[in-house]
Structures are given as C-alpha cells and as structure tokens.
Amino acid sequence: MTTGSITPKLFHLAWPLVVGNLLQTAYNLADMFWVGRLNPEAVAAVSLMFPTAWLFVSVAMGITAAAVALVSQHIGAGDDRAAENAVAQTIILTLAVAIGLAFIGYAIREPLVWLIGARDLVYQLSLDYIEVIFVSIPFTFLFFAFRAVLRAAGDTKTAMWLVAFSAGLNIVIDPLFILDSDPLFGFDALFLGLGVEGAAIATLIARVFAALVGLYILLDGGWGIRLRPFDLRPDPPVLRKLIRIGYPGTGDGLLRSLSAVALAALVARFGPIVTAAYGIGLRMMSVSWTVSGAVGQAAATGVGQNLGSRTPDRAESVAWTATGGAMAALFAFGGVAFVFPQELMRIFIADAAVIGEGIKFLRIVAFSWAFFGGLMVVQGAFRGAGFTKHAMVLSFLSRWLFRIPVMFLLAYVLGWGAIGLWWGYTVTNVVAFAIGAVWFAQGAWKGGILDDDAAEEPPDGETVIDSSA
C-alpha cells in the first residue's frame, strides 16, 4: 500500500474483506431466515440477542485495532520480526480477555436478558440462544485476531476463504439444528428441532472451525505473517502498548454495542411485531456496515503502512478514496432497499404485520446507510494511524450524544412511536458523518505511533499512543 496507484491497490486489499464480511453477514442472515420459519417470538429473541452478544464481542475491536496499527506500521517500517512478536502478544491478550468475558457473560445472563426487555416466551428463547453464544466468545475473538494480523500484513484473501468455509458450514447445518423436519427432501431424522438454541450451536461449530484453522495458518507462516510459538510468552512492553493503543478501541466497540442494546431495548417496548421487523431490517442493514467495515479495515492497513513509511499525504489519500467508494456502494444498496422493501422482508418472514413494519423501517433509513458507512471508514483510518481515541470519541458522539437521545425524544417524548426511532437514526447518521469528516481533515493523526516520543506528544497535544468495524 506504500507505492503505486492508490485506487487499484485499495481495491485489491478491500474486495476480499468486503466478500469475507458479506459471507459473515450471509450466515447471520441464514440464522434469521431459518428462525423466521418458527414464529415471531423466535425472531424477536434472536433480534434482541444479536446486539447483546456483540456487546461482549465488541471488546475484541480494541485488540484488533491495536494489532492492525502496530503490525502494519512495523511492516511499513520494514521490521518483520517486531511484527511477528506483536502477533504473538495479540494472541495472548485475546485469549485472556475472551475467556474472562465468556465467564462474566454466562454468570449475568439472566438479569441481562431481563434488563434488555425480553419477557415471557421471548425471555426463555433469548436465554437459550445467548447461553451458547457466550461459549463461542473465545473462538470468535481468536478468529478476529487472526483476520486482523493477516490484514495488517496486506493479506486479505486468506481470511476471506476461511470466512467462506465457515459461513458455508454454518449455512448448511443451520436448518439441521433449528428445524424439526426437512422442508425440502423429507430426511426428517437429520433435523434436531432445537429452535433458536440450534442457531447458536451452529454458530459455535462454525466459529470453532474458523479459529482452529486460523491458528494453523498463523503457525505455518506461509501466508505473509507468522506466529512463532516461542514468542507466546508475555512481553510486558508490547502488551502494554497493545493495551494503551487498544483500550479506546474497546471503548469504541462497547459504545457501539451498548447503543445497539439500548436501541433494542427501546424497540422492544413496542412489542414482538415491531421487534421482529427491526431485527430483520437490522440484518439487512448489516450489509452496510459489512461493506463499510471492510473498506475501513483496508483503509486502516493503508494508513498504517504509509505512516510507517513516512508518507502521511498518501495515507490521507487512501482514507478519502476509501470513504468515497464505500459511500457510493451504500447509496446504491440503500436505493434497492427503498424500492423493494416488501420483497426483501418476505425473504425472511411471511407474517403480514411484521412485513408492514419492516417496510416503514427500510423506507426511512435506507439512504442514511451511506453516511453511517462513511463514518465507519473514517474511523478505520483513525485506527490505522493508532488514533483509536478519536474513533472512540466519534462513536460516543454519534450514538450517545446524538442517536439515542434524538430517537428517544421523537419516539417517546413527542409520541411518534417506532417511526420516531427510525427518523432519529437517519438524521443522526448524516450529522455524525459530517463531524467525523471535518475532524479527520484537520490531519492531527499524521504522526503515527511507532515513535514513542512523537506518539506521546502529537501536534494537538493529546496522547495518542493509547488512543476500527
């Protein structure tokens, strides 16, 4: 990413990430497709637990953001050995944090599900789903770490193929675990009928597969970056640097996920029909953050490598090129959702009431996805520079200062109902992108993080050595 024409280099780096993330989204959509064959309560349960699970998984964002910043800048500076050691320390930190979070989540699962707003049958189904998802957290974290370090080295295709196999496995086994009879060929004996719990078990199996194959690839070292077993002992200076760079990224992820949980709680107060419609719409909307998250990851690699090679102006060009490309793609996707909302909803559920609510949701929010995605790319560029604190602040502003208060105001105080939630989401996406773009254009991030003295005293006087999706 440090030489040659930016657009083809960025495209070469980004398209496997986009495909990989779309495949990841495909198996989230597969969960919703098959759960939608059960009942609205099952859809509502998975809709509520999806952001709840990501509340825990989002902690990995800090670790992966730190790994991308550190590994990519070491590679850009030509120090491959330091990059390999950073990979090993990333794995150590990833496992320690993930195992701790899995235990905490499982211990508080019942009050957590109740607090979010699940009641009666939705409450029990939500517990069935989230209990298995907590078991999958360590494997999910490992896979995220694997993808991050390969991406930092400039290899995005290997992770894409692994996601493809993992997603394909999940899609194939989903109906076997969820349904109690074969909807196509009559092989009923193969179908376990576990409902939403079956969806979670299928996800767990796919995540275990992805994590184990990912570790093998890193240990083999034939894909651009190597995990050396003798490096798997704590290196306190590197671990401290990962934590200092990563904790704002973790805060960023938590702010995002907590806002998603808060939004789910606001939606849940309108009942299972609105909640089910929102959950299906959210899965479609996930395509927007799938594309923008992938392009943001590519931008992070490009920005990091160019700052490591001391070409900050080229790093800035990478960021703006990535932002424009992502927004153009999401305007097109939003247009499809605006024109064909009923057809898209019917893919997942046949309930007329849920489809009607989903049409309202898609018609209001569809064109705001481009601004939401543009902000994600800008945040990715900040993370590649090691300025994860800036990305965290943008998440706080966009979600907690703007989105949640405006949505609450419109829906509850002014009495607009669920429509107020969707309009609040749309308006605040546009405002947040404008703020993020102006802040990035000021250029205070151009110093990078490899030079400790420079990192601790950046041009704006703010500490950035401790400053992604």
Secondary structure, 3 states (H helix, E strand, C coil): CCCCCHHHHHHHHHHHHHHHHHHHHHHHHHHHHHHCCCCHHHHHHHHHHHHHHHHHHCHHHHHHHHHHHHHHHHHHCCCHHHHHHHHHHHHHHHHHHHHHHHHHHHHCHHHHHHHHCCCHHHHHHHHHHHHHHHHHHHHHHHHHHHHHHHHHCCCCHHHHHHHHHHHHHHHHHHHHHHCCCCCCCCCHHHCCCCHHHHHHHHHHHHHHHHHHHHHHHHHHCCCCCCCCHHHCCCCHHHHHHHHHHHHHHHHHHHHHHHHHHHHHHHHHCCCHHHHHHHHHHHHHHHHHHHHHHHHHHHHHHHHHHHHHCCCHHHHHHHHHHHHHHHHHHHHHHHHHHHHCHHHHHHCCCCCHHHHHHHHHHHHHHHHHHHHHHHHHHHHHHHHHCCCHHHHHHHHHHHHHHHHHHHHHHHHHHCCCCHHHHHHHHHHHHHHHHHHHHHHHHCCCCCCCCCCHHHHHCCCCCCCCCCCCC
